[in-house]
Amino acid sequence: MISPGYLLARLLAAVPVLIGITLVVFLAIRLIPGDPALIFAGDRATQEDIERLHRQLGLDRSLALQYGIFVTRLGRGDLGQSIRTGRPVALEIRDRFGRSLELALAAIAITVVIGVPAGIVAAVRRGTCWDRASLLLSLAGVIAPAFVLGVLLQLLFAVRLGLLPTAGTGTPWHLLLPALTLGAFPIANVARLTRANMLDVLGEDYVRTARAKGLAERAVVWRHALRNALIPTVTVVGLQFGYMLGGAVLVEVVFAWPGLGRYVIQSIATRDYPAVQGVVLVIAAGYVLINVLVDLAYALLDPRVRHVA
């Protein structure tokens, strides 16, 4: 079991991070060039119309007062109203968050299913063609940009072979190409890290002792070595999931996936302050939560960290 003190310490450590995120997001959004009131009102708007929109949006107040109002509303779960659509930002995010989460979960599942076994096989069969194939897979995943890989996968599997849909949603087949594109870079990282960790663990004394006792190689690898080798991998997988949740912008654009990524791009283009703030805050808060969960998973795998921080 995880120590309650350790759990409380991890939760308390996340509080100042979240406060800092609200301040950074608030200031960064207002550094984006352009006047949202002018964009919203249109080119034919009069100066009176623009000033009226400034008052409605609260842009005529000082930054300190705007931030105070922003934090107060945030405490009530109010992320403001979208300038572009006129709907509450919380509802806009709710309608799209499920799609981004679906894509991230599918991508992380592909990452684990491909990356971890590839790393294990490469370590167990070090120096063989399996090891070289794993290295080639890792290099390909690191080198290829997401938008380039996405277009190539569309051309191959959708246009030329006609096996999968090009873009959009509706069936599990629509999810396959964007999830594979999003998971390509994490697959490479997980495979390389798993290989390195397995090589280190397979050289430990307790592994040699298990082999000396006559245990089958399969039992040595899966029962004794894998658990300790996966401890750093769990951390990386958790961080990669946070990256997938917030970094799928290009993938969502390429595959016309109706998630938060496309929504935030549209909001940035129209200087929709409340929408951009809301999306970034939700993604950042999710990333912090994932880090806490990763720490807890680490503690479950390694009893040495089950203490009060």
C-alpha positions in Angstrom: 0.0 0.0 0.0 1.1 3.6 -0.6 1.7 5.7 2.4 -1.1 8.3 2.9 1.6 10.8 3.7 3.3 10.2 0.4 0.0 10.6 -1.4 -0.8 13.9 0.4 2.7 15.2 -0.3 2.3 14.6 -4.0 -1.1 16.3 -4.1 0.1 19.3 -2.2 3.1 19.6 -4.4 0.8 19.9 -7.4 -1.1 22.9 -6.0 1.6 25.6 -6.6 2.3 24.1 -10.0 -1.4 24.6 -10.9 -1.4 28.2 -9.6 1.7 29.0 -11.6 0.1 27.5 -14.7 -2.9 29.8 -14.3 -0.6 32.9 -14.2 1.6 31.8 -17.1 -1.4 30.9 -19.3 -3.1 34.2 -18.4 -0.1 36.3 -19.3 1.0 34.3 -22.4 -2.4 34.5 -24.0 -2.4 38.3 -23.8 0.9 38.5 -25.5 -0.6 37.1 -28.7 -0.6 40.0 -31.2 -4.0 41.3 -32.3 -7.1 42.7 -30.6 -9.8 40.1 -30.1 -12.5 42.7 -29.9 -11.5 44.1 -33.3 -11.4 40.6 -34.8 -14.8 39.7 -33.3 -16.4 43.0 -34.4 -15.2 42.8 -37.9 -13.5 45.4 -40.2 -16.6 47.6 -40.4 -16.9 48.0 -36.7 -16.8 51.6 -35.3 -14.6 52.7 -32.5 -17.6 52.7 -30.2 -18.4 49.1 -31.1 -14.8 48.0 -30.2 -14.9 49.9 -26.9 -18.2 48.3 -26.0 -16.7 44.9 -26.7 -13.7 45.7 -24.6 -16.0 46.5 -21.7 -18.0 43.3 -22.3 -14.9 41.1 -22.4 -13.3 42.9 -19.5 -10.3 44.0 -21.6 -10.5 47.6 -20.5 -9.5 46.6 -16.9 -6.0 46.3 -15.5 -4.2 42.9 -15.9 -4.2 42.4 -12.2 -7.9 42.9 -12.0 -8.5 40.7 -15.0 -6.4 37.9 -13.5 -8.3 38.2 -10.2 -11.6 37.8 -12.0 -10.2 35.0 -14.1 -9.0 33.0 -11.0 -12.3 33.7 -9.1 -14.4 32.3 -12.0 -12.0 29.4 -12.4 -12.6 28.5 -8.8 -16.3 28.2 -9.7 -15.5 26.0 -12.7 -16.3 28.9 -15.1 -13.8 29.1 -17.9 -15.6 32.0 -19.6 -17.5 32.4 -22.8 -16.1 31.8 -26.2 -15.8 35.0 -28.3 -16.0 33.0 -31.5 -19.0 30.8 -30.8 -20.7 32.6 -27.9 -21.0 29.3 -25.9 -19.4 28.6 -22.5 -15.9 27.4 -23.0 -16.4 24.6 -20.5 -19.1 23.1 -22.8 -16.9 23.6 -25.8 -14.1 21.7 -24.1 -16.5 19.0 -22.8 -17.8 18.3 -26.3 -14.2 17.8 -27.7 -12.3 16.4 -24.7 -13.7 12.9 -25.2 -12.3 12.8 -28.7 -8.8 13.9 -27.7 -8.9 11.4 -24.8 -10.0 8.7 -27.1 -7.1 9.4 -29.5 -4.5 9.6 -26.7 -5.7 6.4 -25.1 -5.5 4.6 -28.4 -2.1 6.0 -29.1 -0.7 5.0 -25.7 -2.1 1.5 -26.1 -0.3 1.2 -29.4 2.8 2.6 -27.8 2.8 0.0 -25.0 1.8 -2.9 -27.2 4.5 -2.2 -29.8 7.2 -0.4 -27.8 7.6 -2.6 -24.7 7.8 -6.0 -26.5 10.1 -4.5 -29.1 12.5 -3.3 -26.4 12.3 -6.7 -24.5 13.1 -8.7 -27.7 15.9 -6.3 -28.6 17.5 -6.8 -25.2 17.0 -10.5 -25.0 18.3 -11.0 -28.5 21.0 -8.4 -28.4 23.1 -8.1 -31.5 20.7 -10.1 -33.7 18.5 -8.9 -36.5 15.7 -8.4 -34.0 17.9 -5.9 -32.1 18.8 -4.0 -35.4 15.1 -4.0 -36.4 14.1 -2.4 -33.1 16.8 0.2 -33.5 15.6 1.0 -37.0 12.0 1.3 -35.7 13.2 3.7 -33.0 15.1 5.9 -35.5 12.2 6.0 -37.9 9.8 7.1 -35.1 12.2 9.8 -33.9 13.1 11.2 -37.3 9.6 11.4 -39.0 7.6 14.5 -38.1 4.0 13.7 -37.1 2.4 15.6 -39.9 4.7 14.0 -42.5 4.1 10.5 -41.2 0.3 11.2 -41.1 0.2 12.2 -44.7 2.3 9.2 -45.7 0.1 6.8 -43.9 -3.0 8.4 -45.5 -1.4 8.0 -49.0 -0.5 4.4 -48.4 -3.4 2.9 -46.4 -6.3 5.2 -47.5 -5.5 6.4 -51.0 -3.4 3.6 -52.5 -4.6 0.5 -50.7 -8.1 1.8 -49.7 -8.0 -0.1 -46.4 -8.6 2.7 -44.0 -10.6 6.0 -44.1 -8.6 9.1 -44.8 -9.9 11.3 -42.0 -12.9 12.0 -39.8 -14.6 9.8 -37.1 -17.3 7.3 -36.9 -15.7 3.8 -36.7 -12.7 2.3 -34.9 -11.0 2.2 -38.3 -11.0 6.0 -38.3 -9.0 6.0 -35.1 -6.2 3.7 -36.3 -4.1 6.0 -38.5 -4.2 9.0 -36.3 -3.4 6.9 -33.2 -0.5 5.2 -35.0 0.8 8.6 -36.2 0.6 10.1 -32.7 2.2 7.1 -31.1 5.2 6.8 -33.5 7.5 9.0 -31.5 6.6 7.6 -28.1 6.9 4.0 -29.5 10.5 4.8 -30.4 11.3 6.3 -26.9 9.6 3.4 -25.1 11.4 0.7 -27.2 14.8 2.3 -26.7 14.3 2.8 -23.0 12.9 -0.7 -22.4 15.9 -2.2 -24.2 18.4 -0.2 -22.2 16.7 -1.0 -18.8 16.4 -4.7 -19.7 20.1 -4.9 -20.5 20.9 -3.3 -17.2 18.6 -5.6 -15.2 19.7 -8.8 -17.0 23.2 -8.1 -15.8 22.2 -7.9 -12.1 23.3 -10.5 -9.5 19.8 -11.7 -8.7 19.2 -12.5 -12.4 22.3 -14.5 -12.6 21.3 -16.3 -9.4 17.9 -17.1 -10.9 19.6 -18.6 -14.0 22.1 -20.5 -11.8 19.2 -22.1 -10.0 18.1 -23.6 -13.3 15.0 -21.4 -14.0 13.9 -21.2 -17.6 15.0 -18.1 -19.5 11.4 -17.1 -20.1 10.8 -17.2 -16.3 14.0 -15.2 -15.7 13.0 -12.5 -18.2 9.3 -12.2 -17.4 9.2 -12.9 -13.7 12.4 -11.5 -12.4 13.8 -8.9 -14.8 10.8 -7.3 -16.4 9.2 -5.7 -13.3 12.3 -3.8 -12.3 13.1 -2.9 -15.9 9.6 -1.4 -16.4 9.9 1.1 -13.5 11.5 3.9 -15.6 9.3 2.9 -18.6 6.2 3.5 -16.5 7.4 7.1 -15.9 8.1 7.7 -19.6 4.8 6.2 -20.7 2.9 8.4 -18.3 4.7 11.5 -19.5 4.1 10.5 -23.1 0.4 10.2 -22.4 0.4 13.8 -21.2 2.2 14.8 -24.4 -0.3 12.9 -26.5 -3.2 14.6 -24.7 -1.9 18.0 -25.3 0.4 17.7 -28.3 -2.0 16.1 -30.8 -2.6 19.4 -32.6 -1.0 18.6 -35.9 -2.3 15.0 -35.9 -5.9 16.3 -35.3 -5.5 18.8 -38.1 -4.1 16.3 -40.6 -6.9 13.7 -39.9 -9.7 16.2 -39.3 -10.1 14.8 -35.8 -12.6 16.9 -33.8 -10.6 17.2 -30.6 -9.1 19.9 -28.5 -6.2 20.4 -30.9 -8.2 21.6 -33.8 -10.4 23.7 -31.5 -7.4 25.5 -30.0 -5.9 26.2 -33.4 -9.2 27.8 -34.5 -9.3 29.8 -31.2 -5.8 31.1 -31.6 -6.5 32.2 -35.2 -9.5 34.3 -33.9 -7.8 35.5 -30.8 -10.4 33.8 -28.7 -8.8 34.4 -25.3 -11.3 32.5 -23.1 -11.2 29.4 -25.3 -7.4 29.2 -25.6 -7.0 29.8 -21.8 -9.6 27.1 -21.1 -8.0 24.5 -23.4 -4.4 25.1 -22.2 -5.5 25.0 -18.5 -7.4 21.7 -18.9 -4.4 20.2 -20.8 -1.9 21.5 -18.2 -4.0 20.3 -15.3 -4.4 16.9 -16.9 -0.6 16.8 -17.4 0.0 17.5 -13.7 -2.6 14.9 -12.7 -0.9 12.3 -14.9 2.5 13.1 -13.2 0.9 12.5 -9.8 -0.5 9.1 -11.1 2.9 8.2 -12.5 4.5 8.8 -9.1 1.9 6.6 -7.5 2.5 3.9 -10.0 6.2 4.2 -9.4 5.6 3.8 -5.7 3.6 0.6 -6.3 6.4 -0.9 -8.4 9.2 0.2 -6.2 8.5 -0.1 -2.4 11.5 2.1 -1.6 9.7 5.3 -2.6 6.7 4.6 -0.4 7.5 7.2 2.2 6.4 10.7 3.1 8.1 13.2 0.7 
